Amino acid sequence: MHELDLEPHEAALLLYAGIASQRGLAEASPQQLLSQLGRLERSLTGMAPARIDAAQVRAWILKAQQRSGRSRN
């Protein structure tokens, strides 16, 4: 998902959360994705503060929607 200009750790988290394409991200539910990413981060880093927040997830989804020509739901 290099077309979305994500940091390597962000792209890796999305991949492990099951989001492997721009289209998949464009169709994702922000709340569900944030929950999945939070669980992944906690399993990888323990109790360290989350690096991904709701605003960032919504921005990724919006960017993916814009670049894939999909409108917001």
N, C-alpha and C positions, 0 to 999 in steps of 0.2 A: 504494500500500500504506500509505496514511495511517492505517489502522486498527491498524497495528502500532507506531505512534509511532516510526518510524525518522527519523534525521536525513536531510536532503536528500542529502548525499553518499553515505550508506549506501543509500538507495533508488535513487540513480542507479547505483551499482556493481552492485546486484542486477539492475537493468533491463538494463545492458550485459552481464551474465553470463547473460541469458536468463530471469531470474526476474521475471515481470511481474505476478504475482498472489499473494495469500495462499495459495491452493491450491498453486501451483507451489512456493512456499517450503516449505510443509508436506510436500511429497513429495520435497524435495531431499535428496541425500546430503550429510551434513556435510563429509566429506573431499573429495568432488568439488567442492562449492561453495567450500570454503576454497581449494582449488587454483586454481579459476577466478578467484576474487576476488584472490588473490595475483598471478596473472599480469596481471590488469587493472590493479591498483594499480602494479605495476612498470612497465608500459607507459605509464602516465600520469604517474608521479612519479619514474621512474628508480630509483635505489638508496635512496630515502628509506625509513625503517622502515615496515613495514606498519601500518596503522591498524586493521585487522580481524584478530582472532585466533580460534582454534578455539572458545574458550568463548563468544565473542559470536555466532558462526555457529550454534552449538548452541542458544543462548538464543533467537535469532530463529526457528529452525526449531520449537523447542518451543512458543513463543508462537503461531506460525502454526498448529501442529497443535491446540493448545488452542482457539483461536478459530474454527477451522474444524470442530471436533468430530472430528478424526482422532486416532487413537491412535498412539503410537510404535510403530515396527516392531520 
